[in-house]
Amino acid sequence: DSRERITFAFRTVLARHPSASELDSLTQLFNDYLAEFKSNPEAATKLLAAGESPRNEALDANELGAWTMIAHLLLNLSETVTKG
């Protein structure tokens, strides 16, 4: 399910388990992004058109867009970025 995927992504990026509140927040955010993309499928298609690699057309664009936003968030956390 999405909570297991979020935990896997979080551990991969930050090398620790998310706290309960972090997991709840990220799960809610994923659900919000998914709902937004389902209500506006053109936004997901536009998001996924960016970059050098073409998207896998077999994957649902709305779900892939929501996961893209979660990955973007995790990779841009101040805890993730090495400073100094």
C-alpha positions in Angstrom: 0.0 0.0 0.0 1.0 3.7 -0.1 2.2 3.7 3.5 4.7 0.9 2.8 5.9 2.6 -0.4 6.3 5.9 1.5 8.3 4.2 4.2 10.5 2.5 1.6 11.2 5.8 -0.1 11.8 7.6 3.2 14.3 5.0 4.3 16.0 5.0 1.0 16.5 8.8 1.0 17.0 9.5 4.7 18.4 6.2 6.0 15.9 6.1 8.9 12.2 5.2 9.5 9.7 8.0 9.4 8.0 8.9 12.6 4.3 8.2 12.9 3.5 11.9 12.3 5.9 12.0 9.3 4.3 8.9 7.8 0.8 10.3 8.4 1.7 13.6 6.8 3.3 12.1 3.8 0.4 9.6 3.3 -2.1 12.5 3.5 -0.1 14.5 1.1 0.1 11.6 -1.4 -3.7 11.2 -1.2 -4.1 15.0 -1.7 -1.8 14.9 -4.8 -3.6 11.9 -6.2 -7.0 13.5 -5.8 -5.7 16.7 -7.4 -4.3 14.9 -10.4 -7.5 12.8 -10.7 -9.5 16.0 -10.8 -7.0 17.6 -13.3 -5.4 14.8 -15.4 -3.7 17.4 -17.7 -1.6 18.6 -14.7 -0.2 15.1 -14.2 0.5 14.7 -17.9 2.2 18.0 -18.0 4.3 17.2 -14.9 5.4 13.9 -16.3 6.3 15.4 -19.7 9.2 17.2 -18.0 12.7 15.7 -18.1 14.7 13.7 -20.6 13.2 10.3 -20.1 9.8 9.5 -21.4 7.3 8.2 -18.9 6.1 4.6 -18.9 2.7 4.8 -20.6 1.6 1.6 -18.9 1.6 3.3 -15.5 -1.3 5.5 -14.4 -0.4 9.1 -14.9 -2.3 10.4 -11.9 -0.6 7.9 -9.5 2.8 8.4 -11.0 2.4 12.2 -10.7 1.5 11.9 -7.0 4.6 9.6 -6.4 6.7 12.1 -8.4 5.7 14.9 -6.0 6.4 12.7 -2.9 9.8 11.9 -4.3 10.5 15.5 -5.0 9.5 16.5 -1.5 11.7 13.8 0.1 14.7 14.7 -2.1 14.4 18.4 -1.2 14.1 18.1 2.6 16.7 20.0 4.4 17.6 16.7 6.2 18.3 15.2 2.8 20.4 18.0 1.3 24.0 18.1 2.5 25.1 21.6 3.5 28.6 23.0 4.1 
